[in-house]
Amino acid sequence: MKSKRFQVLAERPVNQDGFVAEWPEVGLMAMDGPYDPKPSIKIENGVIVELDGKTRDEFDFIDRFIADYAINIEKTEEAMAIDSVQFARMLVDINVPREKIVPLTTAMTPAKLCEVVADMNVVELMMALQKMRARKTPSNQCHVTNVKDNPVQIAADAAEAALRGFDEQETTVGIVRYAPFNALGLLVGSQTGRGGILTQCSVEEATELEMGMRGLTSYAETVSVYGTEPVFVDGDDTPYSKTFLASAYASRGLKMRFTSGTGSEVQMGYAEGKSMLYLEARCVYIAKGAGSQGLQNGSISCIGVPGGVPSGIRAVLAENLFTTMLDMEVASGNDQTFSHSDIRRTARTLMQMLPGTDFIFSGYSSVPNYDNMFAGANFDAEDFDDYNVLQRDLKVDGGLRPVSEEEVVAVRNKAARAVQSVFEGLGLPTITDEEVEAATYAHGSKDMPDRNIVEDLRAVDSMMKRGVTGLDVVKALSKGGFEDVAENVLNMLKQRVSGDYLHTSAIINKDWNVISAVNDLNDYRGPGTGYRISEERWEEIKNIPRAIRPEDVN
């Protein structure tokens, strides 16, 4: 006889997930691994000659890079001397301001950061994250992709995402050569929804940089760094080459942050017996030493690895905290699905949504998961109402807003017509009225007609050879009668000249003000301080369409 209760439990979604026991020797350990080094540092003549148990002659290129560029050696002896539990208490103490902590955390070693958080539970980590994030106001980023690489659908989806409140939008491709069309659709659609949205197209780095230089995108984040030298070498890169690339982006007025995350070294077989969190601490220091604005971390595409071991989701929260402790912006993951369980994926998201981060999702799927070319996100288009209700239930600002069907239909139609006019103005393959109509009401690519892929790809190649830039897009929009969208795209190009959005945690609001850690520095010191939802914003969050109102009853 079998227990019927256990039969029912076996069929629950959570039991479709993969779980593994800890195996420290291969890196299957979330944090506090038995082979992690103990914190240590030694300085001679202004040079770090010992770092976390290694002497300088034993350093690999990550150790050397961190020692030479990432640690504030003026404060390091003071910081390293503080008892780790005492420092953890400082992180959650509302009487210890962020500005007192950052000079010390930026002077610690990777092993010291790990030791500090080792005794913190998830509530304490969230308390620390609420205080330590760089920008006071939380925000959100989304994915805008589809399996057909249809630029009309991308434009419509981007416009809706902007209307819903996403301040950053990211696309990628199924067919690599489609990238410029995807970037173009995202640019036009996002600026139709709201002026000031930052956009990126995640592809091979040289192509990504070229599109940015042409004004088709405004930021990048898929510049990956790793915590062990063999993984870095396997990717044909070093911390130094990544630093050069970061400089290339910044010098062209493009916002840029690195990408890393717990589990990548395990997945590639080169964890060197270290815990996932320790290796991620090294990645965070690489981003700091390279001068990157911040880091997209939270395991990202490797979330299944920490998600399968004990305390893995806690380690993901800790790595987000590390990024803020080193005074960088954090786009805190939640961007790849890792569980069949709605309970698990919601719990994983609340770790960042409740305290707030610079970007709670580094990729909320604003499209159905079947259209998400980043392998699916933790939340997707079907979850918009749930997410808005969570904000309303808890009085938490998760960066999104309720919208009406009428608003969405109108903005999607306008975006589809705008990109139609751009294609006509640039001499690209025709976007038909049938495609515009389909994109206006589509749920996803299953509702869209097919395009002539061969013709599109020829046009993409021609577009790039002709040197089409953002200014050409502005002209096409203006000629097509979309003056307001043209003005928004032009204003985005102007932002590249001023460079204000190169500050840490920068976003651009609806009034074209750059909001960053410079003019919106997080000043949380307990109740009544830090970010507080304004009355106007609270009214917006409360106003979900399905709420019964007094006037509905009479």
N, C-alpha and C positions, 0 to 999 in steps of 0.2 A: 504493500500500500504506500502511496505517495501523499504527502500533505497537500491538500488543495490550496492552502494559503501560499505555500512555496511555489506551486505551479503558477498561481496568479502573479506572484512577485517576479518570477523568472521571465514573464512576458512584459514586464514594465520597461519603458524606454531606457531607463538608466542601465539596465542589464544588457543593453546592446553596446554600451561603451566598452572601451578597452582599459583594463587596469593591470598594472604590473607591480610586483614587489620591489622594494629598494635593492639596488645592485650597485653599490658605490664604485666598484672597480671600473665600471664602464661609464660612470657618470649618471646612472639612473638614481639620482638622489637630489631632491629639490633644493635643499639648503642644509648648512651645518654638516657637511660631509666629513667623514673621518680622515680623509686625505687632503682636506683643505688646509692651506698654510695658516700659521698663526701670524697675527699682525706684528710687523716690525719695520723699523726704518732707521737708517744711519746716513748722516750727511757729513761729507768732508769737503772743505773748500767750496761750499755752495753747490755741491753735486751729490745727488743721492747715490750712495754706493752699496746700500743694502735695502731690499724691498721685499717685505713679507717672506723672510727666511732665505732669500736668494742674495748672494753677493753679485756685484756688477758683472764679473766675468762669467756668471751663470745666467745672466739675463737673456731671454729671447727678445725678438724685436718689439713685442707688446710691452714687456717689462721696461725696456729701454725707452720706448716712446712715452709711457706713463710717467716714468721717473724724470724724464727731461722736459716734458711739456704739460703734464696734466695736474701735478700736485703743487699746491702753494707752500713752498718750503719755508717761507717766513713764519708760518704758524704751525708747521707740522709737528714739531716737538711738543708744543702745548696741546695740540689736538690729540696726539697719540697717547699722551699721558693721562687723559681723562678716562676714568673707569667706564667701560662700555655700557653697563647697566645704568650708571648715573647719566650717561649721555642719552640713552634711550628715554629716560625720564624727562630730560630736557626737551626732547622732541615732542612729547605729549603735554608738556607743561605750558598752559596758556600764558604764564607770566614770563616765559622766555621767548622773546620775539625772534622772528625768522632772521632778521638782520644780525643777530648775535650768533646764530647757528651756522649760517652759510660760510663765514670765514674759517670755521673749524672743520666742517664737513669737506670743504674743498681742499683741506690740508691733510686729510686722512688717506690711508691706503685702501685698496680694494678689500683686503682681508679685514681691516678694521670696520668698514661699513657693514660687512656681513656679521661681524661679531656684535655690533650695536643692535641690529634688528633681530638677532637670534632668539631673544627672550620676549619679543613683542608679539602679542596676539593680533588677529586681524582688526579688531576694533581699535587697538592702539596704533596700528599701521595706518588705518584710515584717519584717525585723529591727527597723526603726523602729516599725512598727505594733504589734509585740509589746510594746514598751516604752511606747508613747505612749497606748494605749487607756486610758480613764478607769477602768473597773471591772476589778479583777484577774480575776474569774471570767468566762469567756466564756459566752454564752447564745445563744438562737435564737428566731426568730419564724416563724409559719407563716400561710398563707392557708387559710381554711375557707369555701368558696363552692360553689355548684352552679348549673347553668343553669336549674333550675326554681325557684330561691329557696325550696327546701323546708326549712322550719324544723326538721322532725323529723330530716332527714338532717344538717343543720348541727349540731344538738345531738349526734348520735351521732359525727360526724366530729370535733367539738371535744373530746369526751370522750376519744376515742382519741388525738388530738394531745396532749392534756395528759398522758395516760399515757406517751406516747412521749418527753416531756421538753420540749416547747415552753413557754417562760415567757410569751410573748405570742402572741395570736391575732388575726387581722384578717379581716373579711369585707367583701364588697360585694354589689351586687345587679345583676340583669339588668333587673328592673322597679323603678324608683326608689321607688315607694310601698311596696314590700315591706320597706324598710330596718328599720323597728321590729321586724318579725317575725324578720328575720335577726339583729338585735342581741339579741333575746330568746333565740332558739335558741342563739346563741353563748355568752351569759352562763350559761344553765342547763347547757349541755353542758360547758363548760370547768370550771365549779365542781363538776360531777359527777366529772370525771376527776381533778382535784386542786384543792383550795382555794388561792387566791392567784394564779391566772392573770389577767393583764391582757388586756382585750379592747377592740377598736374596730370600728366599722362605717364604712367609707370611702364617704361620699356627699357631697352638697353641704354646704358648711361650716355653714350655719345649722341644718340638720337634724341634722348630726353633733353640734353643740354642744348642741342641745336634748336629744338622746338621752343625752348625757353628763350633763347637768344632772339628768336624771331617774333617773340611776343604772343605766341600761341598758348603758352602756359605761364604761370607766375610763381610756382614753387615746386620743390622736389623733396622726396623723403625716402625713396627706395635705394639708398646708397648704403649697402649692408656692411657691417663690421662684425667681427667674431672674436671670441675669447681665447682661442688657442692659435698658435702660429701655423700648425698644419692645415687648419681649416681656411685660414687667410690665404695661405699659399695655394691651396686647392682652388680658390677663387681668383687666382692670378692677381692678387692685390696685396698691399701692405697698409699699415696705418698711415704711412707717408704718402702713398699714392691717393688714398682717400682724402687726406688733408689737401692735397693739390686740387682734387676735384671739387671739394667744398669751396676752395678759394675761387675756382673758375665760376661756380654758380654765383657766389656773392659779388664778385667783381662785375657781373653782368646784371646786377640788380635782382637776382632771383633768390627768394627765400629758400633755405635748404636745411633739412635735418637728416641725421643718419637713421638707420634702422638696425635693430638687433633684437634679441629675445631669448629667454631661457629655452634650452632644448636643442638649439641649432647644432651645437658641437656634438651632442649625443647622436643626433640624427645623422650626422656626417661621419660618425665613428672616431672622432678625435677629441673626446672630452678629457683625456689624460687623467682619469680618475678623480676629477674635481666635481664638486656639486654644481648644479646648473646656476644657482644664484651667484656663486663666486665667479664663475666665468662671465656671467652677465655684468657683474661689477666691473670687470676689466673692460668690457665693451663700453660701459658708461664713461669710464675714464678716457677711453680713446676718443669718444665724441667730444668730451671736454677739452682734451689736448689739441684736437684738430680745429677748435674754434667754431664748431657747429652750433647753430641756434638751439638745437635740442635733439631729441631722440624719439623715434617711434619704437616703443618697446612694450612688452606685455605678452611676450612669447610670439605674437604675430602668427606666422605661418607654421610654427612648430608647437602650437598650443596643445596638441594631442599628447605630446611627450610629458610636459609637467602635469597635464590634466590626468595622466594615468598613474602618477605616483603620489604617495602621501604628502600632504602639505604643499602640493604643487601650485594650487591656485593662490595660496598664501604667498608663495615665492614670487608669483607674477605680480602681486600687489607690492611686494617689497622692491622689485626691480623698478616699478614706476616711481616709488618713493626715492630710490637712489638717484634717479635722474633729477628730481626736484632738489635733492640735497646737494647736488653739484651745480645748482642754480641754472638749470636749463629747462626749456619747455618740454613737456611730455605729451605725446599723442599715445594714449595709454591702452592700445590694443582693442580688445573686444571685436576684432575685425575678421576673425575666422571661426566658424562654428567648430565646436570640439565635443559636443555631447548631443545625444538623442533626447536628453531629458530637458524639458522646459524649466524645471526647477533648478537644475544645475546651471544652465546658461544664464538664467536670471540672477542667481546668486553670484555668479562670476562677474556679471556686469555691475551689480550693486556695489561691489568693492571700489569701483571708480566713480560711479554715478552719485553715490551719497556724499563722499567728501568733495567731489568735483575735481576735475583735472583740466589742464589747458585744452585738451581735446579728449573727451570721455571715450569716444570711439575714434580709432584711427581708420575707421572704415565701417560705419553702419551701412548695411546694404540698402540703398534707397530703391532697389529693384528687387523683383522676386529672386529667391536664391538660385533658381535654375539659370538666371541670367548673370549671376555674379561670377565674373571671370577671375576673381581672386580666391576661388574655391569656396565661396559661401561665407557669410558673416554670422556672428552670434545673434544679431537681430537683423530683420529684413523688412521689406515693404509691408508684409502682412502684420508686422508688429507695431506699426505706427500708433494705432489707437491704444494698445496696451502700454506703450511707452509714455504716451501723453497722460494716461490715467495714473501711471506710477508717479509722474511728476505732480499730479493733482493730489493723489492720496497722501504723499509724503511732504508736500510743499518743498520740492527739490527742483532746482533749475538744471534740467538735463540738456538744455540748448535747443529744444524743439518747441513747436507751437501747433495747436490744433488748427485745421484749415477746413473750409467748406468744399463740397464737390464743385460748386460753381466757380470758386476761385481757382481750383486746380485745373479744371477743364479750360478755362480762359487762358491761363498762363502757359499751359502745355500747347495750346493751339498757336498762341503768339510766338512761342519759341520755335515751333516747327515751321511756321511761315517765315520767321526771321532767317533761319538757316537755309530755307529754300531760296530766299533772295540772295543770300551770300553765295550759294553755289552758282546761281545764275550770274551774279556779278563777277565771279572769279572764273567763269567759263568751265565750271565743273559739271559732271553728269547731272542731268535733270532730276530734281526731286518733284515727284508728281503730287497733284492735289490728293490723290488716293493715299499716298504715304503720309501726308500732313493730317488727313482725317483719321487714319489708323493710329498715328502717334498721339493724337489728341485724346483718344479714349482707351488706348492700349493698357493692359495690365503688364505685358511683357512682350518679348520678341515673337512668341507664338501668335500674337495678334497682328504682326507686321508682315507686309508683303516682302518678298525677296528682292534684293537689288542685284544688278549685274556686277558681280564681283570683279571679273576681268576688266571691265570698263572702269570701275572705281579705282582699281589698283594702278591702271595706266595713268589715270588722272592724278592720283596721289603722287606718283613719280614726277609727273609734269609740274605739279604744284610746287614741289620741293626744288626742282631744277630751275623754275622760274623765280625762285626766291620770294615767294609770297610771305608777307609779314602781317602782324597785327594791324598795321595801318591800312593795308589793303582790305582787311575785314571791315574796318571802320568805314572806308569809302563805299564798299558794297552795301553795308547796312544803311548808310545814309541815302544812297541812290535808290535803294529798295523801299524807302519810306519809314524805316525804323530808326528815326533820329534819336530816340531816347536810349535804345540799346547801343547805337553807335557811340553816343556820348559816354555810356558806361564803359565800353571797351576802351575808348580813348583815355578815360580817366585811369583805367588799370595800367595802361602804358605809361602814363605820367607818373604813377607810383614807382615805376622802375627807375625813373630819373631821380626822384627825391630820396629813395632808399629807406624811407621811414619804416617800412614793414620788414626790414632786415633786423630789427630789434627782437630780442627774445620774446616769444609767445605772441607775436603780432598777428592781429586780425584787422579787418577793415569793416566798420559798422555801416549801417544803412545811410548814415549822413556823411560818409567818406572820411570819417575820423579813424586814424590808426590807433588801435587799442593794444597796448603791449605791457610788458613788465616795467617799462620806463614810466609810463603815465598812469598805469593801473596796477601798481605793485601790490601783491597780496599782503595785507596788514592784519591778518587774523590774530586775535588775542583773546578768543573766547566769546561767549554770548554777547551779541550786540555789535560785534566787530567783523571785519573781513567782508566778504560778499554777502549781501542780504537782498532777497528778492524785493524789487520795488513794487509799489502798489499797481503800477501800470502793467508790469510783467506778471504779477500774480493774477490780475484780472484776465490776462491773455491765457495763462496756464489753466485757470479754472473753467474757461469758456469752451468746454468740449461740446460738439454739436448735439450729442445725445442727452445732455442734461435737461431735465424737465424744469421749466421756469414758471414763476407765478403767473405770467401772462398766458401761458399755455393751458392753465387750469381753468381760468375764468372764461 
